[in-house]
Amino acid sequence: MGLLFFAILLICFFVFVLPLIQQYRLDNSTTGTIISVQTETYTGSYGRRYTRQIVAYEFEDFQGKIWRGKKGMINGGYFREGMQISVRYSTTRPYRNEADI
């Protein structure tokens, strides 16, 4: 009885759960271009001031379609428009992407 339950559980994992995990995996990479950089300053706890940069970028997927993304960083490096960056994205859902900066 216990072995049958384990076998059914294992089959359900491979049929239902594993495909969901794989479709959200960032399994492809390409080069993107920064299209805008916004700098924000805000006050944190105890009155401490922080600076955050929000970088907007665009990239082309393997089919030639242009996609955009954003990434916010606290006290990040120096970024400027036109700068080339590395972008990872999901092959099946390119709107799920992340800049490697």
N, C-alpha and C positions, 0 to 999 in steps of 0.2 A: 504493500500500500504506500509506504513512504517513498519507495523508489519510483513508483508511477507518478506520484505528486511532483517529485523532483524533475522527472523527465518532462512533464507538462509545463512546469515552470520554466525550464530551460528552453523549450520550444517557443513559448510565448515571448521570452526575451529576444530570441533571434528573429522572430517574425514581426514583432511589434516595436520593441524598444530600440534595438540596434539600428534599424533604418532611420528612426527619429534622431538619434544621436549623430549619425553620419550626415544627415542633410543639413545640420547646423554647424558642421565642422568647417573651419576656415582652411580649406584644402588647396587653395590656389594663391599665387602671389604675382604681383606685377609692379610696375613703377607708376606712381601717381604724381600729380603736380599740385602744389599748394595754390589755392585760388584766393584765399583771404586769411588774414591774421588779425584777431581782435585781442586787445589787452584790457583786462578788467582788474581793478583794484577794489578790494573789499576788506572789511574789518571783521576779524574773528573774535574768539573769546578773549577776554581781558584786554580788549582794545588793540590787539596786535593786527598789523596790516599785512595783507597777502596780495600777491599779483598772480593772475592766472591768464594764460594765453589760450584762446580758442582758435584752433586751426581748421579751416575748411579746405577740403581737397577733392580732386576728381581723378578718376582712373578709367581705363578702358578694359572691359572684360575680354574673355577669349573669343567672343562673338563680335567684338567691335563696338559694343554699346557703351556709352559713357554713363558712369555712376558717380555719385557724390557722397561724401561722408564728412563728419566732424569729429574732432577730438579735443577735449579740454585738458589742460595740464596746469598744475600748480607749480610756480617757480621753475618753469621749463627752460629750455635752451633758447637759442636765437633762431627764429624762423622768419622767412620773408616770402612774399608772393613770387611764384615762378620756380621756387625751389623744388627739386625732385625728391620724392620720398618713396619708401617701400610700403606697399599695401597688400594685406592678406584679405581674401574674400572667399565666400562660399560659392562653389561652382554652380550649385542648383539655385541659390538665392543670393545673388551678388549685392543686394541691398544690405546684407549682413557682412560688414567689412570693418577692418581696423587698420589704422595707419601704424606702422612700426617706427614711431618717433619718440 
